[in-house]
């Protein structure tokens, strides 16, 4: 409607200019008919301008009405962010006071205490610990993580000797397709309870400038990460987590104390190309040192220093992560894991319980802070991972 009115207004103005121009060219006054026509044009243009003005006002009001919910959402989002920041500050202060033993029980004040000497760690502090745990442990960080409580059943699809492989083939009209199927199995992730102990000097606690909460978060995250990584890389009995011990794709070295180029290549190729993109090597630092001596068929070292790599070195183009939680080269030891570690499933409950021990380490002039958590881990996709197992005979 606005476009039509604009065009009508322009036509009227053009007609008025023509009438005035004709009278001016003839150097005469307007005739009564011309004056009446111009007066009518003026009134019509004025009405059109008023109508267009009303339309603009209505459009502005409509736009404002449409923007109000978005503005309200922004205000609500801003309020939520401020609320979360305020909650984090309150929980930080409350947890700091709890550790220092200066909790004020005034009515309405946030306190983590839920019993004698025991507490539920504040949500924001727990999230920081869990986040740091994943940051410190690359194997755990790259795993597929499930943050749930209770038992988790993860389905696996496999093709076993008792089932035909799935077959894709050309088909003819009016001919039935043969049905071939694999078998569904599951891995079960439960919850193994673990405690992480951090000791803090009373002298530091009594120092008001010392960041007690930051120290607890950093130290507890480090100890938890180291423990979980060790369990993932080394466990595998019925009383503990399964971890990477269930990896089925395996290469066995000929020797107990040496690794050859062909064995590394074979291990690399155990993982299909579909899963190579995010693959990494995991080994002990001593194993990496031994591999530095390996050369390609053209005489170039297989293991290279690369500052652009996540861990500073690469082997066959893939990052090498070293952990002293991995066994050294020894008879029958699993010395190297390789692959995409998203094939490893980890269940880590984020509800961390904490207990402050103020008397147990009194003779050490220290407090103890114990964090209790539960986790479990197992391989959920065998095709993504492979391991190198050392032989039983030493050479050299």
N, C-alpha and C positions, 0 to 999 in steps of 0.2 A: 504494500500500500504506500509506503514512504517513497518508493521509486516513482510510482505513478503521479503522486502529488508533486514531487520535485519537477518532473517533466511538465506537468500542467502549469506550475508556477513559472517555469522558464519560458513556456510558450506565451503566457500572458505578459510577462515583462518584455519579451521580444516584440509583441504587438504594440505595447505602449511606446516602445522606442521608435517603432515605425511611424506611428501617428505623430509623435512629437517631431521626429526628423522631417516629415513631410511639411508640417507647418513652418518649421524653421527654415527649410530650403526655399519656401515660397514667401518668406518674410511676412507672415500674417499671423493673426491670432487664431486660436482654436475655434472651430465652428461649434454651435450648441450640441450637435450630434457627437462630435469628437470629444468634447468636454464630458458629456454623459458617459461615453464609452470608457474614457480614462478613469472616471470615478468608479465605474463598475469594476474595471480591472484592478484598481487599488483595493477595493473592498474584498474582492475575491483572493487577491494575493495575501492580504492581511489574514483572512480566514485560513488559507492554506498554511501560512507560517505558524499560526496559533495551533492548528491541528498537528503539524510536525513537532512543535514544541511539546505538546501533550504526549505524543508518541514517545519522544525521547525521555520524558519524565517517567512514563510507565515502564519503559525498557530499563531505566536505571533502577527503579524500584524492584522490578522483577529480578534483575541481576543481583542486587543487594540481598534479596530474599534467598536466591540460590547460593550465594557466597556465605550466608550466615551459618549454615550447618558445617561447611568446611572450616570456617573460622572457629566455630564451637569445638570441632574435632581437634583442631590445632591447639586450642586452649586446654582441652581435656588431656591431650597428649603431653603438653607442657606441664600440666599439673601432675600427671603420672610420673614424668621424669623427675620433677622436683620432689615428689613423694618418695620415689626410689632413692634419690640422693640423700634425702633426709633420713630415710630408713637405714641406709648404709652407714651414715655418720653415727646415728644412734646405736646401731648394733656394734659398730667399731668401738665406740666409747664404752658400751656396756661390757663387751668382751675384754677390753683392756682393763676395766675396773675389776672384772671377775678374776682375771689372772693375777692381778696385783693384790687381790684380796680386799679391795676397797669398795665393793658393791654397796650402793645406797638403796635401802629398801623403801624409800619414800613411795607413797601411793601413786601408781600410774607410771613409774619410771621403768623403762625397759631393762630387764635383767635376764640373762640366759639360764639362771639357776632353775633346776627342776628336781632338786633333791640334795641330800647331804653329800657334798663334794663332787657331784656329777652334774653335767649340763648337756643340753642340746646345743651344738655349735650354731651360731646365727647363720641364717640362710646365705647372706651375702658373703660371709667369711668362708663358708663351706664351698661356695661356687669358686672363690679365688683359689682355694687349695686344689680343688679338682681340676681347674683350668691349668694351674701350674704343673700338676702331675702329668698331664698330657703333653705339655710343652717340653718337659724335661726328658721324657722317654719317647724317642721317635718310633719305636716298635709299637708301643701302645697308642701313640698319636695316629699312626697310619692304619690301625686296626678298625674294624667296623664296630662301633660302640653302641651299646644298649644301656641306657640309664633307667633301669626299672628295678623294682623290688620283686621278691619271690623267685620262683623258678621260671625260666624262659626256655621254651621248646622251639628250636629253629629247624625247619624242614630242610632236608637235603635230597637232591635227586641224583640217583646213581644207576648205572647200568651194570648189572651183576651177571654172573655166569648162569643164573637161573632165569634170566630174562633176555629176550632178543633186544638188540639195539634198535633205536628208532630209525626207520628206513624211509628215505625220500626217493621216489622213483617215478618214471613216466607211467601214465595210466591210459587205458583205452576206454572208450565210451561203453557203457553197459557192463563194465567189469568192476568187481568189487576191489577195494583196497585192503591189503593185509594189515592187520593191527599189530604193531610192535611197541613195546613199552619197557621202560626201566622201572626201578623200584624206589619208592619214597622211604627215606629213613629220617631220623631226627637226631640232633645233638641237644643235650640238655645242659643249660647253664643255671647252676644253683647259686649258692652264696656261701663262700668260705669266709668266716669272720677273722679279721686281722687287726692287730693293734700296732700303732706307731708311737714310739716314745721319743719325746724331745725334752731335754733338760735345759733349764734356763738359770743362770747365775742370779742369786738374790740381789747381788750388788747391781746388776744390770736392771733388774725389775725395780729396785728402789730409785734408779736414775730416771727422773721424770722425762728427760729428753730422749730416752731409749724407746724405739718403736717395738714394743713387746709383740703386738699383733702381727706386724710385718715379719718379725723374726719367727714366730710360730708358723705363719703361713708358709714362708720359704723353707724352713727346716723340715716341717712335717711333709710338705709336698715333695721335697728331695728324698726323704727317707721312704715315703710311700712309693714314689716312682722307681727308686732303686730296687725295692723289695719286689714290686710287681714285675719289673723287667726280669729279675732273676728267676722268678717263678715261671714266667712265660717261656724263657729260654731253656730252663733246666728241669722242670718238674715233669710229672707224668704218672704218678701212682694214684691208687684209689682214694687215698686220704687227702689229696691235695688237688690243685688245678691240673688240667691236662695240658694246656698251653700248646706249644709247637711240637710236643712229643708225638702228636697224632699225625704229623705230616707223613704222607705215604710215598710221595715221589722222592726217590733217593738214589744217590750215587755213592758207591763204596770205593774209597781210595785203595790203591795197591799196598801202600805202606802205612805204618802207624805214626810216622814222624815226618812225612813229606807229601807234598801235593804237586801234581803234574799239570802241565798246560792242558792236556787232553781232558783231564778230570774236571777242570774249571769250565771248559767249553761244554762238556757233557752236562754239567750241572746247570749251566746257563740255559741250555736248550731243552731242559726238562720242562721249563715253563713255556707255554704256548705264546706265540706272538701277540695274541689278543690281550695278554696280561703283562707284556713286557714294558709298557710305557711308564708305569709307576713303580717298577721293580727296583729293589736295592739289595746290597749284600750286607749281611750281618756276621761279624767275626770278632775274635779276640785281637787286641793290638799286636800280640806276638805272631798271630797268623798273618796279619797284614804285612808285617816285617818280612816274613818268609816269602810271601808272594811277590815282594818287590824284585826278587831275583828272577822271576819268570819272564821269559822273552817270547815274542811272537815268532812266527816262522821267518819274518824279515829282520829279526834282531831288535825290534822295539819292545820296551817294557810293557807288559799288560796292565800293570797298576801305575796310574799317573797322578801326580799332584795337580789339582784343578781348583783354583780359588772360587770359580763359579759354581762348583758342585756343593750341595748342601753340607757335606761333611769334609770337604777339602781334598778327597781322593776319589778316583774312579777306577773301575775294573771292567773291561769290555764295554766302556761307555756308561756304566751304571754306578751311582754313588755307593761308597763303602762306609758303613757305619760300624765303628768299633766300640765294643763294650767289654769290660773286664768280667762281666757276668757270663760271657761265653767261654766254654772250655778251651784250653789250649790243645794243640795237636798231641793226641795220646791214643793209645790202642782202644778202638771201639767208640771213641768220643764223637759226638756230633759237633763238628768244628765250624761249619758254615751253613747259614740259612740264606736262601736267595728267593726273591719273588716279590709279588705285590701283597703287602701285608694287610690289605683290606680283606684278604681271605681268612684272616684271623678274627674271630668274634670275641669281644670282651664285654662283660656285664659288670658295671660298676655302680653300686647304689650311692647316690649323692648324700644320703642322710648320714652325716658323720656325728657320732657321739664323742664328747670330750670329757675328760676327767683331769682335774688339777690335783696333783699330789704335793701337799705343802709340808708334810712331815717325813715322808719316806726318805728323802735325800737331804735331811737336815744336817747330817754330818758332812755333807759336801757343800753346804751353804748354797743349795739350789732347790728349785721347784721342778717337778716333773709334770709334763703335759702329755697325756695319752689320747690319741685319736683312734677311735674304733670305726671300722668300715667293713664292708663285705664286697667281694668280687669273685668272678669266675671267668675262665677263658678256654676256648677250644677252637680248632680249625673248622670253619664252615664251608670253605671252598678249597678242596684239595688241589685243583688245577692251577691255583695261583702261587703255590709255594713248593719249594724243593729243598733238600738238605744233603750235605756231604758228610758221610760217616767215615772215620779213619779206619784203616785196616788194622791187622793184628801183628804184622811183622815189621820190625824196624829196619831201616836201611842206612848205609853210610857208617 
